[in-house]
Amino acid sequence: MATIQKTKRQKESNSEKWLRLRMGIVLALFLTLFVVITVRVTNLMLINGDALGSYAERQHKVISTFITKRGNIYDVNGLSFAVSVEMDSIYVSPKDVKNPKRTADLISKVLSVDSRVILKKLKSKKNFVWIERRVSPSKTMRVKELKFEGKLDGIGFVKEDKRFYPHRTLAAHVVGFAGTDSQGLSGIEYKLDKYLKSTKSHYIAVRDAKGRRLFGTDISESNASINSDVTLTIDVWAQYIAERELKNAVEKSNAEGGAVIVMDPVSGEILAMASFPEFDPNNFSRYSKTSWRNKAISMNFEPGSTFKIFLASGILEDTIATTEDTFYCERGLFRVNNTDFHDYGGDFGLLSLSEIITYSSNIGAIKLGKKLGEKRYFDYLAVFGFGKPTGIMLSGEEKGIIPSLSSLNSVDFAALSFGQGLSVTPLQLITAAAVIANGGFLMEPHIVKRITKNDGDIVYEAEPKVKRRVMGDETAKMVRDMMVSVVESGTGTKAKVPWFSVAGKTGTAQVFDVNTGAYSESEFIVSFVGFLPAEDPKLVILVVVDSPKSDISGGSVAAPTFSRIAEDTMKHLKIYPEDMLIMGDGIKIKDGADVSPLM
């Protein structure tokens, strides 16, 4: 009996020991776990707390940036050249898409996009992915219908502005174009992007633990900047006339391109600036980059005989000769240091200074240049503004190329006297011609009339700016009279405009062939610059045609183009000769003939 009790007591003792052991193990495990948790929590809170907090916020919030309205561009009369049209952009929250394959198939059919491209976007790990931006209204409506029918999950819509150019090719080289994200890429769009650029709008979306959108908050007000509208000096109808006639001239003469500028010689305002080839800024990527080039400011060309009016201005301003002084023109052939120079308009003998300009004698110009001298000729080129950009508010302006005085030899200077061996831009040439038209002042050309904020504040307003006086009024009048003779009886007779006196000068310049190192015998750049009415100029117009094939003279190609542009533009602006009486919307001429305005 005693043995049995002793055995029982031993069993109970062993059981208690085992129980205490198990309790100890459990307690040790709990203590270890507690220490581990404590260390981990401390690590998370004190060491990585900021980083993990940011991670959590990113998981529950997503900030999306949307581009809003860009400033408009108008012509001088308030007609729109560039506007922003509101359109829907479609996006997806990939976490919210329940059936990616079906969703991709449905959207791809509406948008005409490969379903595999859509599916890849739907399976993205990002919180926000664009499906397609600036979708047409008809396609947007169909996607919205599918969403309303419950067939699309995670699909959303955001209003964005698409740049639209209602006049298409008209003034495209001046206005330029903007890219997908509404950033200016060329023309005024690029040059004044800091004023036109869109406002950035930020949108915060809050999600639950499963990534579902709960609500959103627009915080654009705190990030917005006020953009501006730009008003140009360009007149849409004057621009249309210039582009129409330039295109006709280029196509009729099988030329490579050209440029036209119409300017107010007194204020320096540009009423029209045309360049060819043309392009449509609504679809600019479909055109070659060379067609985007604004030749009116970027085309460096040798001006040829149009430069003779600036040489004559220097001769008269320095009183070296009068308009009636004569010069022997060598019967059309003159040798300078073993190089022959020719007159292409005739075998002239004695010609007065005025006749040298009227008949465009190269040999006469060479002798005038020698009379003026290299140093004074270069002085006048500088004061007329050649060799430097005009500073117009457009991107891509070239400055021309004037050789250094020290590099010249006698043959070089002979060629410079009639506008070969140097290069200018169309804008430089017309700005210099305006000096003669306005009585001797070099005006700063401008194409931007006004920049206005959306709240009405005027940021910039153009005023006529005189850079310097180049010549006296009497000198300018004498040169104008010589230019009238060019149109009345010289090389520019095809530039005549009914009822108006016209002053002008033709130019025909050989193109330098870089391959042969000599001037081409078949490639020419032809031009005509002129103004009207000659006695009180209201418009100065330049026409430049690059490499015409069917005719190669400024008098035959550029002059008649000038005439048509001048006649229609004067009608549009309702500028009439003094011997006309304005009656209602038409014009009655004193002798009974009728001339009606174009518009």
Buried (B, 14 or more C-beta within 10 A) or exposed (E): EEEEEEEEEEEEEEEEEEEEEEEEEEEEEEEEEEEEEEEEEEEEEEEEEEEEEEEEEEEBBBEBEBBBBBBBBBBBEEEBBBBBEEBBBBBBBBBBBEEBEEBBEBBBEBBEBEBEBBBEBBEBEEBBBEBBBBBEEEBBEBBBEBBEEEBBBBBBBBEBBBBBBEBBBBBBBBBBBBBEEBBBBBBBBBBBBEBBBBBBBBBEBBBEEEBEBEEBEEEBEEEBEEBBBBBBBBBBBBBBBBBBBBBEBBEBBEBBBBBBBBBBBBBBBBBBBBBBBBBBBBEBEEBEEEBBBBBBBBBBBBBBBBBBBBBBBBBBBBEBBEBEBBBEBBEBEBEBEEEEBEBEBEEBEEBBBBBBBBBBBBBBBBBBBBBBBBEBBBBBBEBBBBBEBBEBBBBBBBBBEBBEEEEBEEBBBBBBBBBBBBBBBBBBBBBBBBBBBBBBBBBBBBBBBBBBBEEEEEBBEBEBEEBEEBBEEEBBBBBBBBBBBBBBEBBBBBBBBEBBBBBBBBBBBBBBEEEEEEBEEEBBBBBBBBBBBBEEBBBBBBBBBBBBEEBBBBBBBBBBBBBBBBBBBBBBBEEBBEEBEEEEEEBBBEEEEEBEBEE
